[in-house]
Structure formats: structure tokens, C-alpha cells
Amino acid sequence: MSCRFANTLLLLAAGLLLTTGAYATEAEHIRASQAWLRVLPGDLPAGAYVTLENTGDQPASLRSARSTTYASVMLHKSSDEGGVSRMAMVETLVIPAHGKAELAPGGYHLMLTKAASSVKPGDTVKVTLGFGDGSTLETDFVARPANATDAGTGHDH
Ligand SMILES: [Cu+2]
């Protein structure tokens, strides 16, 4: 009887391990790098950029972002149509399985507005990225000056 009980426990434990493996969250598979934001004077919105790499076997999707430093964070996409720069709201940015998605100037970006305190170049801003399954990833974005065009680490080109 007790032997059977132990077997049941073992099976249960094995089942739990399998379940955990199959249902790891999207955020657990995402690696964020080159995270930075561009600080503009006054109350102008700051654009934030990051490279998201998905190490998982399933696609992941960036759905939301929030920050304690900025009251509002939106996912946007810039495009250039006949020399006119436009910006549109984006609901979802898919990060393909074993692929990556780049938020970069001129394309996808996070738009941060309503700063709670003034952000200066060199500061670190924490942004929590939210994914399709509800999982989240907290990422440090380094603030860079208005004329910056990348994260400033200089070795990734
Ligand atoms: Cu924008």
C-alpha cells in the first residue's frame, strides 16, 4: 500500500516537471539587450529601444509595458511614407521562436510620457515588459542624450 502511494507521488512529481517544461512563460524565454531611451528636453516624450531575443520554441508577443518613472508607456511603430514620418499604435509585437524583434529608431519603439521625475542622461529607467501570456520581464533602460542613435555600447555593429 505505502509502496503504491510512493509510486503515485513519483508519477505526480514527473507530471509536474513535464508541465513546467512545456508551459514555461514567454518572459522566461526572452533576453533583452541594448535597452536605452532617448531623453528630450521639457515634457517631450522619450522613445525607448531594445532588442528582444526569444530562445523558446514558441513565438512570444510583446503586449504592454509600464514603468514607475513614466506614467504612460505605449508601443508604437514609426514609418516613413513618402518622406512623411508617421507613428501608429501597435497592439502586439511578435518575437518569433528562436528569433528576435528589434525596437529601434525609425521603427518599433516604446513611447514614454508623463515622467514622475526628471530623467537625465546616464539614469537608469526600469520598464516592465508584458507578454501575451501575462508574464513580465523587468528591464533596465539607460537614458541617453537627445542626439543618441543607439545604446552607446558601440560594439554591436
Ligand atoms: Cu511613438
Residues whose N, C-alpha, C, O or C-beta is under 5 A from the ligand:
A	BS01	CU	H76 M87 M111
